Amino acid sequence: MSPGTLRQGGGTGLRITNASVPVVFGSRLHLLYVFSGERRQADVASNLDSLAAEYGYSDVFITEIDILKDPVLHDMLVKGNKANLMTRIYAGEFHAAFLTPACSSWSRVRFAPHGPKPVRNLANPRGFPWLLGAQLKECTDANELVDLVIELAYAMHSVKGQYLIEHPEDLGCTKEGHMPASIWQLKAVRDLAAETQAHTAAIFQCSPPGCVDAPGDIRKPTRFLGTASALAAVPFASWPQFNDKRVYLGPLPSSCGHSHARRLTATSRGQLRSASSAAYPPPVCRWIADVFLRSSRLHPLRGWVALGIMRHLKIRRIWIQAMTWSTLPGRPNIMGQFIIATNLKAVTEQDAGSKGGSSARATSPAPTVPITPRAAQKCRCPSPRS
């Protein structure tokens, strides 16, 4: 399978948690990068490759998903593309995911003079109720992509992989008293952080932690949230704080310590100048790659995951076989579920026999796949959060 491509396959459900496969870390790291933008020099992918040897990786692979790479297969507003990507996650294909939803509709610059009209604020984080036409579509699409990022994060966590979400820092009210919206205000994001025991931290993109290069040309305060354990060591590792007037108090200081002539503003034509700063500076790309590589090294094989590598490979083969059967013309989806249910039972019994039943914790119970008329029609397992 080539990098940056989505496998064509079946399944319409976005969460198949009772058939998930635990990710196994080793000398290979496969990173999923959703909304990656166009490839360029010194980006996250190239830094992963250059740093891999320092952390003992013999094989580092990155799958990049972005509509700029493929406007058809990488359009995450298409339900089939979402389902295919989620199926690959639950099959245990990725060790970690970097999720960077577009921020244009959330930008504070929309409240600046001459900027494009805002479509949301603190009181209406999902969008103003009076939106129509192009503004309504922009806001709705952006909401759907943020919701998808949350689902992808839950999926990665459920297969014991790591995730990292990036978005601009919530800097509170503007100088004019406007109250911009931020994804960090959303209850769904806070619930994700609590349920997955995620870390969060903020940085200035002009000088990410550990950077020894000259500062970048723009400060751009940015927040990260995820289960990548190296994030906990970042200096400004806490949620944004405000006073009673919602003036930003931290954790980032009021100044990055550098002088920047370039600022995020709007043009006289009502366009966002922030679009030109959407790509990360090379030092930030290197820092992001370092976070993933260090986090993976901090989580060596342990427990039943360490003892069950062969079982993982068997389950993954069964899963792929079932998905292939279910998506061939004329093959009923219920047969794919039958393959999973019967084969996983055999694998579990074989593991129990080989271990002599000495350790109940070393073997995870086989996922059960309910075979119902609805499941037979849609091949979709129930969501625990529905």
C-alpha positions in Angstrom: 0.0 0.0 0.0 1.5 3.3 -1.0 1.8 6.3 1.4 -1.1 8.7 1.5 -3.6 6.4 -0.1 -6.9 5.1 1.4 -7.7 1.4 0.9 -11.0 0.8 -0.8 -13.0 -1.5 1.3 -16.2 -2.1 3.3 -17.6 -1.0 6.5 -19.7 2.1 7.1 -19.3 2.4 10.9 -16.9 5.0 12.3 -16.2 3.1 15.5 -15.7 -0.7 15.7 -14.3 -0.9 19.1 -15.4 -4.4 19.9 -13.3 -5.7 17.0 -10.2 -3.6 17.5 -6.6 -4.9 17.5 -3.9 -3.6 19.9 -1.0 -1.8 18.3 2.4 -3.3 18.9 5.4 -1.1 19.1 8.8 -2.4 17.9 11.5 -1.2 15.5 8.8 0.0 13.1 6.7 3.1 13.5 3.8 3.9 11.2 2.4 7.4 11.7 -1.0 8.6 10.3 -1.0 12.3 9.5 -4.5 13.6 8.8 -4.7 17.1 7.1 -1.0 17.1 6.4 -1.0 19.6 3.6 1.5 19.4 0.7 4.8 17.7 1.0 7.8 20.1 1.4 11.4 20.1 2.6 12.0 19.7 6.3 8.4 18.7 7.0 7.2 16.2 9.7 7.8 13.2 7.3 11.4 14.1 6.5 12.2 14.8 10.1 10.8 11.5 11.2 13.0 9.8 8.7 16.1 11.7 9.7 15.6 11.2 13.5 14.5 7.5 13.3 18.0 6.1 13.8 18.6 8.1 16.9 15.7 6.3 18.6 16.5 2.8 17.3 13.9 2.6 14.6 14.8 0.6 11.5 11.6 1.5 9.6 9.5 4.6 9.9 6.5 5.0 7.6 4.0 7.9 7.4 0.6 7.9 5.7 -0.5 11.5 4.9 -4.1 12.3 4.2 -5.0 15.6 2.7 -7.4 16.8 0.1 -4.5 18.6 -1.6 -3.0 15.2 -2.3 -6.1 13.5 -3.5 -9.3 15.5 -3.8 -11.4 12.3 -4.1 -10.0 9.6 -1.8 -8.7 12.1 0.8 -11.9 14.1 1.2 -12.8 13.4 4.8 -16.2 14.9 4.3 -17.1 11.8 2.3 -18.6 9.1 4.5 -16.9 6.2 2.7 -13.5 7.7 3.1 -14.0 8.2 6.8 -15.1 4.6 7.2 -12.2 3.2 5.3 -9.7 5.2 7.4 -11.4 4.1 10.6 -11.3 0.5 9.5 -7.5 0.8 8.9 -7.1 2.2 12.4 -9.0 -0.6 14.1 -7.1 -3.1 12.0 -4.0 -1.9 13.9 -2.2 -0.4 10.9 -1.0 2.8 12.7 1.0 3.2 15.8 0.3 6.9 16.2 -1.8 9.7 14.6 -1.2 13.4 14.1 -4.5 15.2 13.6 -4.5 18.9 12.5 -8.0 20.1 11.5 -8.2 23.4 9.5 -8.4 26.5 11.7 -9.6 29.2 9.3 -13.2 29.3 10.6 -11.9 29.4 14.2 -9.3 32.1 13.5 -9.2 35.2 15.8 -8.2 37.2 12.7 -11.8 37.1 11.6 -12.5 39.6 14.4 -9.8 42.0 13.1 -10.7 45.1 10.9 -11.3 44.2 7.3 -11.2 40.5 8.0 -13.7 37.9 6.7 -16.8 37.8 8.9 -16.7 35.4 11.9 -18.9 32.4 11.8 -18.7 31.5 15.5 -17.8 32.9 18.9 -17.5 31.8 22.5 -21.2 31.7 23.0 -21.8 29.9 19.7 -18.8 27.6 19.2 -20.6 25.4 16.7 -21.6 28.4 14.6 -24.0 31.4 14.7 -27.7 30.3 14.3 -28.2 32.9 11.5 -25.6 31.6 9.1 -26.7 30.9 5.5 -25.2 29.9 2.2 -21.4 29.7 2.0 -20.8 30.7 5.6 -23.1 28.0 6.8 -21.3 25.4 4.7 -17.9 26.6 5.8 -18.9 26.3 9.5 -20.7 23.0 9.1 -17.8 21.4 7.2 -15.3 22.6 9.8 -17.4 21.2 12.6 -17.6 17.9 10.9 -13.9 17.7 10.5 -13.3 18.5 14.2 -15.8 15.8 15.1 -13.9 13.4 12.9 -10.6 14.3 14.6 -12.2 13.5 18.0 -13.4 10.1 16.7 -10.0 9.3 15.2 -8.4 10.1 18.5 -10.7 7.8 20.4 -10.0 5.1 17.8 -6.3 5.4 18.2 -6.6 5.2 22.0 -8.8 2.2 21.8 -6.1 0.2 19.9 -3.5 1.4 22.4 -1.9 3.8 19.8 -1.0 7.4 20.5 -2.6 10.5 19.1 -1.7 14.2 19.0 -4.1 17.1 18.0 -2.9 20.5 17.1 -4.8 23.8 16.9 -4.2 27.5 17.7 -4.1 28.4 21.4 -7.2 29.8 23.0 -6.0 33.4 23.8 -9.3 34.6 25.3 -10.9 37.9 24.4 -9.4 40.3 21.8 -8.3 43.9 22.5 -11.6 45.0 21.1 -13.5 42.8 23.5 -14.6 40.1 21.1 -14.8 36.5 22.3 -13.5 34.1 19.6 -14.3 30.5 19.7 -11.7 27.7 20.1 -11.9 23.9 19.8 -10.3 23.8 23.3 -13.5 25.2 24.7 -15.6 22.3 23.3 -16.9 19.9 25.9 -16.2 17.0 23.5 -12.5 17.9 23.4 -12.4 18.2 27.2 -14.1 14.8 27.5 -11.7 13.3 25.1 -8.8 14.6 27.2 -10.3 13.2 30.4 -11.3 9.8 29.1 -7.9 9.1 27.4 -5.9 10.7 30.1 -4.3 13.0 27.6 -1.6 15.6 28.1 -1.9 19.2 26.8 0.7 21.9 26.3 1.2 25.2 24.4 4.2 26.5 22.5 5.2 29.4 20.4 5.9 28.3 16.9 8.8 30.7 16.6 10.7 28.8 19.2 9.5 25.2 20.0 11.0 23.4 23.0 14.6 22.5 22.5 15.0 24.6 19.4 18.5 26.0 19.0 17.9 27.6 15.6 17.2 31.3 15.0 13.5 32.2 16.0 10.9 32.0 13.3 9.3 35.0 11.7 6.0 34.6 13.6 5.1 33.7 17.2 1.8 31.9 16.5 0.8 30.4 19.9 -0.3 26.8 19.3 -1.7 24.1 21.6 -1.3 20.3 21.4 -3.4 17.7 23.0 -2.7 14.0 23.0 -1.5 10.7 24.6 2.0 11.1 23.3 3.8 11.0 26.7 6.6 13.3 25.7 4.1 16.1 25.6 4.0 16.1 29.4 7.6 17.4 29.5 6.8 20.6 27.6 7.3 23.7 29.8 3.8 25.1 29.3 1.9 21.9 30.0 -1.5 23.0 31.3 -4.9 24.2 30.0 -5.4 27.9 29.1 -6.2 30.1 32.1 -8.3 33.4 32.1 -9.4 36.0 34.5 -13.1 36.9 35.1 -13.1 39.1 31.9 -11.6 36.2 29.9 -8.3 37.9 29.5 -5.6 35.3 28.8 -3.3 34.6 31.7 -1.3 31.6 30.5 0.3 29.2 30.5 2.2 30.9 27.7 3.8 34.2 28.7 2.6 37.5 27.1 5.8 37.6 25.1 7.8 34.9 23.3 11.0 36.9 24.0 11.5 37.8 20.3 10.6 40.8 18.1 8.4 39.9 15.2 7.5 42.3 12.4 5.1 39.8 10.9 1.7 39.4 12.4 -1.5 37.4 11.7 -3.8 39.9 10.2 -6.4 40.3 7.4 -5.9 42.0 4.1 -7.9 44.9 2.8 -9.8 42.4 0.6 -11.0 40.5 3.6 -8.7 37.5 3.2 -6.7 35.8 6.0 -3.0 36.4 5.9 -2.8 33.6 8.4 -3.2 31.2 5.5 0.4 31.7 4.5 1.5 30.5 8.0 -0.5 27.3 8.0 2.6 25.2 7.3 4.8 24.5 10.3 8.3 26.1 10.4 11.0 23.4 10.1 12.0 23.6 13.8 8.3 22.8 14.7 8.2 19.9 12.3 11.4 18.5 13.9 9.9 19.0 17.4 6.7 17.2 16.4 8.7 14.3 14.9 10.8 14.1 18.1 7.6 14.0 20.3 6.3 11.0 18.5 9.6 9.1 18.4 10.4 9.9 22.1 6.9 8.9 23.2 7.1 5.6 21.4 10.5 4.8 23.1 8.9 5.7 26.4 6.2 3.0 25.9 8.2 -0.2 25.3 6.3 -3.5 24.9 4.8 -4.6 28.2 2.1 -6.7 29.7 0.0 -8.8 27.5 0.9 -6.7 24.5 4.5 -7.7 24.8 3.6 -11.4 25.3 1.0 -11.4 22.6 2.8 -10.2 19.4 2.0 -13.4 17.5 -1.6 -13.3 18.7 -1.8 -9.7 17.4 -0.5 -10.7 14.0 -3.0 -13.6 13.8 -5.9 -11.3 14.7 -4.8 -8.7 12.2 -4.7 -11.4 9.5 -8.2 -12.6 10.4 -9.5 -9.0 10.4 -8.1 -8.3 6.9 -9.4 -11.6 5.6 -12.9 -10.8 6.9 -12.9 -7.2 5.5 -11.7 -8.5 2.1 -14.5 -11.2 2.1 -17.2 -8.7 3.1 -16.3 -6.2 0.4 -16.1 -8.6 -2.6 -19.2 -8.5 -5.0 -21.8 -11.0 -4.1 -20.2 -11.9 -0.7 -22.6 -11.2 2.3 -21.2 -9.0 5.1 -22.4 -11.5 7.6 -19.8 -13.9 6.4 -17.0 -11.5 7.3 -18.4 -11.3 10.8 -18.6 -15.1 11.0 -14.9 -15.3 10.0 -13.9 -12.9 12.8 -16.1 -14.6 15.5 -15.0 -18.2 14.8 -11.3 -17.5 14.1 -10.7 -15.2 17.1 -12.2 -17.9 19.4 -9.7 -20.4 18.0 -6.8 -18.0 18.5 -7.8 -17.3 22.1 -8.2 -21.0 22.9 -4.9 -21.8 21.3 -3.2 -19.1 23.3 -4.8 -20.3 26.5 -3.6 -23.8 25.9 0.0 -22.8 25.1 0.2 -20.8 28.3 -1.4 -23.5 30.4 -3.9 -21.0 31.8 -1.1 -19.7 34.0 -1.8 -16.0 33.4 -5.3 -14.6 32.8 -3.9 -11.1 32.2 -1.6 -12.2 29.4 -4.5 -13.1 27.1 -7.2 -10.6 26.2 -10.7 -12.1 25.7 -11.7 -12.4 22.1 -13.7 -9.5 20.7 -17.3 -10.6 20.2 -19.1 -9.5 17.0 -22.9 -9.6 17.3 -24.5 -11.0 14.2 -27.9 -9.2 13.8 -30.0 -8.2 10.8 -28.7 -4.6 11.1 -25.1 -5.8 11.3 -25.6 -8.1 8.4 -26.8 -5.2 6.3 -24.3 -2.5 7.3 -21.4 -4.5 8.8 -21.3 -2.0 11.5 -20.5 -2.8 15.1 -22.3 -0.8 17.9 -20.6 2.2 19.3 -20.1 2.3 23.1 -20.7 6.0 23.0 -23.9 6.0 21.0 
